[in-house]
Amino acid sequence: MESNAVLLESKSSPINLLNEMHQLRLLGHLCDVTVSVEYQGVRAEFVAHKAVLAATSKFFKEVFLNEKGMDGPRTNVLLNEVQVADFASFLEFVYTAKVEVEEDRVQRMLEIAEKLKCLDLSETCFQLKKQMLESVLLELQNFSESQNAEEASAAQPGASLECQEAAAAEAERARCPPAPPDPPAARPGAAASPEPPAAKPREKT
């Protein structure tokens, strides 16, 4: 009798794998590529793993698949016109799937993602820029509405106050309906001081 197949799936394995590869890179263990980055005279070198870079960047994948031979124990790749801080952030992202950058660097991270053909980083930058733009538009809309409200209240302060008083009076009437009028006999002083009859006009003689 055949038994049914079951699925063994780990939710934490991808995260653990990334974390372990990140720690290996930070310690320099099993790294097989050195990326040299140079921008306006500032130069730095980063060690990494070909498999990680090739899996996250089509640029590096093409470089590694097309290389003829190894230059010693590690492959060397030179990147010009890429700032050191930006490539360090790129490496952190591809090894951890997250990175914290300043708002004014988001556009530069998008540019390096497009240069290195890293789809995940490009989509992340696009989404973040969209959120930032929506936030700015919302702030401008709120500011415009508050300015319009201030101008309207400054132009008609009396009308606004009258509207508030009328609304308050209407609410009070709705909460406490007026009592029915008393009959004439029940009114105090109705018999003591009746209204005098209207004076008749004098007849002509």
C-alpha positions in Angstrom: 0.0 0.0 0.0 1.5 3.3 -1.1 1.6 6.1 1.4 0.5 9.7 0.5 3.2 12.2 -0.1 3.6 15.1 2.4 5.3 18.4 2.0 8.2 19.3 4.2 8.6 23.1 4.0 10.6 25.5 6.2 9.4 29.1 6.5 12.6 30.1 8.2 15.1 28.4 6.0 15.4 31.2 3.4 16.0 33.8 6.1 18.5 31.5 7.9 20.3 30.9 4.6 20.6 34.6 3.9 21.8 35.3 7.5 24.4 32.6 7.3 25.7 33.8 4.0 25.8 37.4 5.3 27.9 36.3 8.3 30.3 34.3 6.0 30.8 37.4 3.9 31.4 39.7 6.9 34.0 37.2 8.2 35.5 36.8 4.7 34.9 33.0 4.7 34.4 31.1 1.4 34.4 34.4 -0.6 35.4 33.9 -4.2 35.1 37.3 -5.8 36.5 40.8 -5.0 34.6 43.8 -6.3 36.6 47.0 -6.5 34.6 50.1 -6.5 36.0 53.5 -7.5 34.3 56.9 -7.7 36.0 60.3 -8.0 39.3 59.0 -6.6 37.7 57.1 -3.7 38.3 53.4 -4.0 37.3 50.4 -1.9 37.3 46.6 -2.2 34.5 44.2 -1.2 34.7 40.4 -0.9 31.6 38.4 -1.7 30.3 35.1 -3.0 29.7 34.6 -6.7 26.6 32.5 -6.2 24.9 35.3 -4.2 25.8 38.1 -6.6 24.9 36.0 -9.6 21.5 35.0 -8.1 20.6 38.7 -7.3 22.2 40.6 -10.1 22.0 39.8 -13.8 25.1 42.0 -14.4 27.3 39.8 -12.1 25.6 36.7 -13.5 26.7 37.6 -17.0 30.2 38.5 -15.8 30.8 35.3 -14.0 29.3 33.0 -16.7 31.3 34.7 -19.4 34.7 34.7 -17.6 37.4 32.7 -19.4 39.4 31.7 -16.3 40.2 32.5 -12.7 42.7 35.2 -11.7 44.0 33.2 -8.8 41.8 32.1 -5.9 39.3 35.0 -6.4 37.8 36.7 -9.4 38.3 40.5 -9.5 35.6 42.8 -10.8 36.0 46.6 -11.2 33.1 49.0 -11.0 33.5 52.6 -12.0 31.2 55.5 -11.3 29.7 53.7 -8.3 30.0 55.3 -4.9 31.5 53.2 -2.1 28.6 53.8 0.3 26.0 52.8 -2.4 27.7 49.5 -3.2 28.1 48.7 0.5 24.3 49.2 0.8 23.7 47.1 -2.3 25.7 44.2 -0.8 23.8 44.5 2.5 20.5 44.4 0.6 21.3 41.3 -1.6 22.6 39.5 1.5 19.8 40.4 3.9 16.9 41.6 1.7 16.8 44.9 3.5 19.0 48.0 4.0 18.5 51.4 5.7 19.5 54.5 3.7 18.8 58.2 3.8 15.9 59.5 1.8 18.1 61.5 -0.6 20.0 58.2 -1.4 16.9 56.3 -2.6 17.3 57.7 -6.2 21.0 56.6 -6.2 20.1 53.2 -4.9 17.6 52.9 -7.8 20.3 53.9 -10.3 22.8 51.3 -8.9 20.0 48.7 -9.0 19.4 49.4 -12.7 23.2 49.5 -13.4 23.7 46.1 -11.8 20.3 44.7 -13.0 19.0 43.9 -9.6 15.3 43.5 -10.0 14.4 43.1 -6.3 16.2 46.3 -5.3 14.7 48.2 -8.3 11.1 47.2 -7.2 11.9 48.1 -3.6 13.2 51.5 -4.5 10.2 52.2 -6.8 7.7 51.3 -4.0 9.5 53.5 -1.5 9.7 56.4 -3.9 5.9 56.0 -4.6 5.2 56.0 -0.8 7.4 59.1 -0.3 5.6 60.9 -3.2 2.2 60.1 -1.8 3.2 61.3 1.6 4.4 64.6 0.2 1.2 65.1 -1.8 -0.9 64.3 1.2 1.0 66.9 3.3 0.5 69.5 0.5 -3.2 68.7 0.3 -3.7 69.0 4.1 -1.7 72.3 4.1 -3.8 73.7 1.3 -7.1 72.7 3.0 -6.0 74.3 6.3 -5.0 77.5 4.5 -8.4 77.6 2.8 -10.2 77.1 6.1 -8.2 79.8 7.8 -8.9 82.3 4.9 -12.6 81.5 5.0 -12.9 82.0 8.7 -10.9 85.2 8.6 -13.1 86.6 5.8 -16.4 85.8 7.7 -15.8 85.6 11.4 -19.3 86.8 12.3 -21.0 84.4 9.9 -19.0 81.5 11.3 -19.9 82.4 14.9 -23.6 82.8 14.0 -23.6 79.4 12.3 -22.1 77.9 15.4 -24.7 79.6 17.7 -27.6 78.6 15.4 -26.4 75.0 15.4 -26.1 75.0 19.2 -29.6 76.5 19.6 -31.1 73.9 17.1 -29.4 71.1 19.1 -30.8 72.5 22.3 -34.4 72.7 20.9 -34.1 69.1 19.6 -32.9 67.9 23.0 -35.6 69.9 25.1 -38.8 70.4 23.1 -40.9 73.4 24.2 -43.7 72.8 26.8 -47.3 73.2 25.5 -48.9 76.7 26.1 -51.1 77.1 29.2 -54.8 77.6 28.7 -56.0 81.2 29.2 -57.7 80.4 32.5 -54.6 79.0 34.0 -52.4 81.9 33.2 -51.6 83.9 36.3 -53.4 87.3 36.4 -55.6 86.5 33.5 -58.8 87.4 35.4 -57.4 90.3 37.3 -56.1 92.3 34.4 -58.1 91.5 31.2 -57.1 93.3 28.1 -59.1 96.6 27.7 -61.4 96.6 24.7 -60.3 98.4 21.7 -61.6 102.0 21.7 -64.4 102.6 19.2 -63.9 105.5 16.7 -66.0 108.6 17.5 -69.1 109.1 15.4 -69.3 112.2 13.4 -71.9 114.7 14.7 
